[in-house]
Amino acid sequence: MASAVEAAGGAPATEGVGEGAPVLLPGVPRQRGGAAADAAPVAPAAPAGPPPSAAPADRRRPGPRFWRLLPTPTGTPFTFCYALLLVATSLYAEHGDPSVVSALLQGSSTDVVHLTQAPLLVLVASALWSAGGVVSGYAVAFLFVLTALERRIGGVRTAVVFFGGHALATLATEVPVGFSVAAGELPESSLHRLDYGISFGVMACLGALAGLLPAWARWPLLAAGGYQALSGLLAYVDPMTDWGHLLSLALGVAAWPLLHHWRRRRTGPAPLPGDLGHPALRAERVPQGGSDGRPAPRPRGLPDDVPGAGRGEWRSSRVP
């Protein structure tokens, strides 16, 4: 049966209209899909092809930045300033007056006598000298190990690890000497020995750094540190110092849980579910109500069926 429009002599309502398209009735304004839909321009389809940023992406990829392995005044200020201080003291120890240098080294030694007289002073002063100069193995390891550690946990925490390992390993090796002398098992000359350098702190930082590296770099680094300490013990040249190296390495490993906690605090928490990266699109947590106890207003433009809408749980930072 023909519709009323066809009976009046008009064109059929579905003529020229594909299936699924809305039927337009003459004389009825504001119909869905009317003149506004017809007037909407249709953008021509873009030609198929690879995205413009796909090809040059590999060319713009930065290469390995080897300069980050060395300390810089802005990136690693603690390691950089400490390295300059060690260079200055090493140059003075090599070119200064031998009598003055000998007196300074004797006064900075962390033997039992100095530890009982001024423990804090000698613990700090002994770490100002590098045994063997700036070309020693521990001086070279100092640059790379402390730089890598400071870039991960910061300068203050790196100083805590370094001086903590230096002080604890020194006390753990010197206190038994004092008890052994008091018991008569060692001569009194053992109370006066030349003991200074940065090796205990470097080994502690090496053990700590291993816990922040991936597995493929962690275990070779620990193996290298353990080999250095054990080979000295087997040679039996200075067993007390070599025991201190092994102990300081173990102290760095024992600090792994604390280091992971520090690193999480330094890098920040994990991104929230609504975090899209851009500050304007990040979701922020708002309180459940205002200071007067009333619930927070629902953001404008947010549908009612969105979970949490109107309860003040989440809102976009773009919503005023």
C-alpha positions as CSV (number, residue, x, y, z in Angstrom):
1,M,0.0,0.0,0.0
2,A,1.4,3.4,-1.0
3,S,2.2,6.0,1.7
4,A,0.4,9.3,2.1
5,V,3.3,11.0,0.4
6,E,3.1,8.8,-2.7
7,A,-0.7,9.3,-2.8
8,A,-0.3,13.1,-2.8
9,G,1.8,12.8,-5.9
10,G,5.2,13.3,-4.2
11,A,8.3,11.2,-4.8
12,P,8.6,8.1,-2.7
13,A,10.3,8.8,0.6
14,T,12.9,6.1,0.1
15,E,13.9,7.0,-3.4
16,G,17.6,7.7,-3.8
17,V,18.2,6.7,-0.2
18,G,20.2,3.6,0.6
19,E,19.2,1.0,3.1
20,G,19.8,2.0,6.7
21,A,19.6,5.7,6.0
22,P,16.9,7.7,7.8
23,V,13.7,8.5,6.0
24,L,13.0,12.3,5.5
25,L,9.5,13.6,5.6
26,P,8.6,16.7,3.7
27,G,7.5,19.7,5.8
28,V,9.0,18.5,9.1
29,P,11.9,20.6,10.2
30,R,15.0,19.5,12.1
31,Q,15.1,15.9,10.9
32,R,18.1,13.8,11.8
33,G,20.4,13.4,8.8
34,G,18.9,16.3,6.8
35,A,20.5,19.2,5.1
36,A,23.2,19.4,7.8
37,A,24.4,15.9,7.0
38,D,24.3,16.6,3.3
39,A,26.3,19.8,3.7
40,A,29.0,18.1,5.7
41,P,32.1,17.8,3.5
42,V,33.6,14.4,3.2
43,A,37.4,14.5,3.4
44,P,39.1,12.5,0.6
45,A,40.8,9.4,1.6
46,A,44.6,9.8,2.1
47,P,46.7,7.7,-0.2
48,A,48.0,4.5,1.4
49,G,51.6,4.5,2.3
50,P,54.0,4.1,5.2
51,P,53.7,6.7,7.9
52,P,56.1,9.6,7.5
53,S,57.8,9.1,10.8
54,A,58.4,5.4,10.3
55,A,61.4,5.7,7.9
56,P,63.4,8.4,9.7
57,A,62.8,7.0,13.2
58,D,65.9,4.8,13.0
59,R,68.0,7.7,11.8
60,R,66.9,9.9,14.7
61,R,67.5,7.2,17.3
62,P,70.2,8.4,19.6
63,G,73.3,6.2,20.0
64,P,74.9,5.1,23.2
65,R,75.9,8.1,25.3
66,F,79.3,7.1,26.6
67,W,79.9,10.4,28.3
68,R,77.3,9.4,30.9
69,L,79.7,6.8,32.2
70,L,81.9,9.6,33.6
71,P,81.0,12.2,36.3
72,T,79.7,15.6,35.3
73,P,79.3,18.7,37.6
74,T,75.5,18.9,36.9
75,G,74.6,15.2,36.5
76,T,76.8,13.7,39.3
77,P,78.0,16.6,41.5
78,F,79.1,14.4,44.4
79,T,81.2,12.1,42.3
80,F,82.6,14.9,40.3
81,C,83.7,17.0,43.3
82,Y,85.0,14.0,45.2
83,A,87.1,13.0,42.1
84,L,88.6,16.5,41.9
85,L,89.5,16.3,45.6
86,L,91.2,12.9,45.1
87,V,93.1,14.2,42.2
88,A,94.4,17.1,44.2
89,T,95.5,15.0,47.2
90,S,97.1,12.4,44.9
91,L,99.1,15.1,43.1
92,Y,100.2,16.5,46.4
93,A,101.2,13.1,47.7
94,E,103.3,12.6,44.7
95,H,104.9,16.0,44.3
96,G,104.7,17.5,47.8
97,D,107.3,17.5,50.6
98,P,107.8,13.8,51.6
99,S,108.0,14.6,55.3
100,V,104.7,16.6,55.2
101,V,103.0,13.9,53.1
102,S,104.2,11.2,55.5
103,A,102.9,13.1,58.5
104,L,99.5,13.7,56.8
105,L,99.1,10.1,55.9
106,Q,100.1,9.0,59.4
107,G,97.5,11.4,60.9
108,S,94.8,10.1,58.5
109,S,95.4,6.4,59.2
110,T,92.5,4.5,60.7
111,D,94.5,2.4,63.1
112,V,93.3,1.5,66.5
113,V,95.1,4.4,68.3
114,H,93.6,7.1,66.0
115,L,90.2,5.5,66.1
116,T,90.2,5.6,69.9
117,Q,91.4,9.2,70.0
118,A,89.4,10.9,67.1
119,P,87.3,8.3,65.3
120,L,85.1,10.6,63.2
121,L,88.1,12.8,62.1
122,V,90.3,9.9,60.9
123,L,87.3,8.1,59.2
124,V,86.8,11.2,57.1
125,A,90.5,12.0,56.6
126,S,91.4,8.5,55.5
127,A,88.9,8.7,52.7
128,L,90.6,11.8,51.2
129,W,93.6,9.8,49.9
130,S,93.8,7.2,47.2
131,A,96.4,4.5,47.9
132,G,98.3,4.2,44.6
133,G,97.4,7.6,43.2
134,V,94.9,8.4,40.5
135,V,96.0,5.5,38.3
136,S,95.2,2.8,40.8
137,G,92.5,0.3,40.1
138,Y,90.3,1.5,42.9
139,A,90.6,5.1,41.7
140,V,89.5,4.1,38.1
141,A,86.7,2.0,39.6
142,F,85.7,5.0,41.7
143,L,84.8,7.0,38.7
144,F,82.7,4.5,36.9
145,V,81.0,2.8,39.9
146,L,80.1,6.0,41.8
147,T,78.9,7.7,38.6
148,A,76.6,4.9,37.7
149,L,75.3,4.7,41.3
150,E,74.7,8.4,41.7
151,R,72.8,8.6,38.4
152,R,70.4,6.0,39.9
153,I,69.9,7.0,43.5
154,G,71.3,10.6,43.7
155,G,74.3,12.2,45.3
156,V,73.3,12.3,49.0
157,R,72.4,8.6,49.0
158,T,75.5,7.6,47.1
159,A,77.5,9.4,49.8
160,V,75.6,7.5,52.5
161,V,76.5,4.2,50.8
162,F,80.1,5.1,50.3
163,F,80.9,6.5,53.7
164,G,78.7,3.9,55.4
165,G,80.6,1.0,53.8
166,H,83.9,2.8,54.5
167,A,83.2,3.4,58.2
168,L,81.6,0.0,59.0
169,A,84.3,-2.1,57.2
170,T,87.0,-0.1,58.9
171,L,85.5,-0.6,62.3
172,A,84.9,-4.3,61.7
173,T,88.5,-4.9,60.8
174,E,90.2,-2.6,63.4
175,V,88.2,-3.4,66.5
176,P,89.2,-7.1,66.5
177,V,92.8,-6.0,66.3
178,G,92.4,-3.9,69.4
179,F,90.8,-6.9,71.3
180,S,93.6,-9.2,70.0
181,V,96.3,-6.9,71.3
182,A,94.5,-6.6,74.7
183,A,94.3,-10.4,74.9
184,G,98.0,-10.7,74.1
185,E,97.5,-12.5,70.8
186,L,99.0,-9.7,68.7
187,P,102.0,-7.3,69.5
188,E,101.4,-3.7,70.4
189,S,102.9,-2.6,67.1
190,S,99.6,-3.8,65.5
191,L,97.9,-0.7,67.0
192,H,100.0,1.5,64.8
193,R,99.6,0.7,61.1
194,L,99.2,2.8,58.0
195,D,95.6,2.3,56.8
196,Y,93.9,4.9,54.4
197,G,92.2,4.9,51.1
198,I,88.9,4.7,49.3
199,S,88.8,1.0,48.6
200,F,86.2,0.1,51.2
201,G,83.8,2.7,50.0
202,V,84.3,1.7,46.4
203,M,83.6,-2.0,47.1
204,A,80.5,-1.1,49.1
205,C,79.2,1.1,46.1
206,L,80.0,-1.7,43.7
207,G,77.9,-4.2,45.7
208,A,75.1,-1.7,45.9
209,L,75.2,-0.8,42.2
210,A,74.9,-4.5,41.3
211,G,71.5,-4.6,42.9
212,L,70.2,-1.8,40.6
213,L,71.4,-3.4,37.3
214,P,69.7,-6.1,35.2
215,A,70.7,-9.7,35.8
216,W,73.0,-9.9,32.8
217,A,75.2,-7.1,34.3
218,R,74.6,-7.7,38.0
219,W,76.2,-11.1,38.4
220,P,79.4,-10.4,36.3
221,L,79.9,-7.2,38.4
222,L,79.5,-9.1,41.6
223,A,81.9,-11.8,40.3
224,A,84.5,-9.3,39.5
225,G,84.3,-7.7,42.9
226,G,84.3,-11.1,44.7
227,Y,87.3,-12.2,42.6
228,Q,89.2,-9.0,43.6
229,A,88.6,-9.6,47.3
230,L,89.2,-13.3,47.3
231,S,92.4,-13.1,45.3
232,G,93.9,-10.8,47.8
233,L,92.9,-13.1,50.7
234,L,94.6,-16.0,48.9
235,A,97.7,-14.0,48.3
236,Y,97.8,-13.2,52.1
237,V,99.7,-9.9,51.6
238,D,97.4,-7.8,53.7
239,P,94.6,-10.1,55.0
240,M,92.9,-7.5,57.3
241,T,92.4,-5.1,54.4
242,D,91.3,-7.9,52.1
243,W,88.7,-9.0,54.6
244,G,87.5,-5.4,54.7
245,H,87.1,-5.5,51.0
246,L,85.0,-8.6,51.2
247,L,82.9,-7.3,54.1
248,S,82.3,-3.9,52.4
249,L,81.1,-5.7,49.2
250,A,78.7,-7.8,51.4
251,L,77.5,-4.5,53.0
252,G,76.6,-3.1,49.6
253,V,74.7,-6.3,48.7
254,A,72.8,-6.2,52.0
255,A,71.6,-2.6,51.2
256,W,69.7,-3.8,48.1
257,P,66.2,-3.5,49.7
258,L,67.0,0.1,50.9
259,L,68.4,1.0,47.5
260,H,65.3,-0.2,45.7
261,H,63.1,1.9,48.1
262,W,65.3,4.9,47.4
263,R,65.1,4.4,43.7
264,R,61.3,4.2,43.7
265,R,61.1,7.4,45.7
266,R,63.5,9.1,43.3
267,T,61.7,8.0,40.1
268,G,58.2,8.4,41.5
269,P,55.2,6.0,41.7
270,A,53.8,3.9,38.9
271,P,51.5,5.8,36.5
272,L,47.8,5.9,37.4
273,P,45.3,4.0,35.1
274,G,44.1,7.3,33.6
275,D,47.5,8.7,33.0
276,L,48.0,9.4,29.3
277,G,51.4,11.0,29.5
278,H,50.5,14.6,28.7
279,P,50.0,16.8,31.8
280,A,46.7,18.1,30.4
281,L,45.4,14.6,30.1
282,R,46.5,13.2,33.4
283,A,43.9,12.2,35.9
284,E,44.3,13.6,39.4
285,R,42.9,12.4,42.6
286,V,40.6,14.8,44.4
287,P,39.2,14.6,47.9
288,Q,35.8,13.0,48.6
289,G,34.4,16.3,49.8
290,G,35.3,19.9,50.5
291,S,36.5,21.4,53.7
292,D,32.9,21.9,54.8
293,G,32.0,18.2,54.4
294,R,29.9,18.6,51.3
295,P,30.6,16.2,48.4
296,A,32.7,17.6,45.5
297,P,30.7,18.8,42.5
298,R,30.4,16.5,39.5
299,P,32.6,17.7,36.6
300,R,30.7,19.2,33.7
301,G,30.3,17.1,30.6
302,L,30.9,13.8,32.3
303,P,28.1,11.2,31.6
304,D,26.1,9.9,34.5
305,D,27.0,6.3,33.8
306,V,30.7,6.8,34.2
307,P,31.9,5.0,37.4
308,G,32.7,7.5,40.1
309,A,31.1,10.4,38.3
310,G,29.6,12.8,40.8
311,R,31.3,11.3,43.8
312,G,34.5,13.3,43.6
313,E,36.8,10.3,43.1
314,W,38.5,11.3,39.9
315,R,38.3,14.2,37.5
316,S,40.3,15.3,34.5
317,S,42.7,18.3,35.1
318,R,41.1,19.9,32.0
319,V,37.7,20.2,33.7
320,P,37.5,23.5,35.6
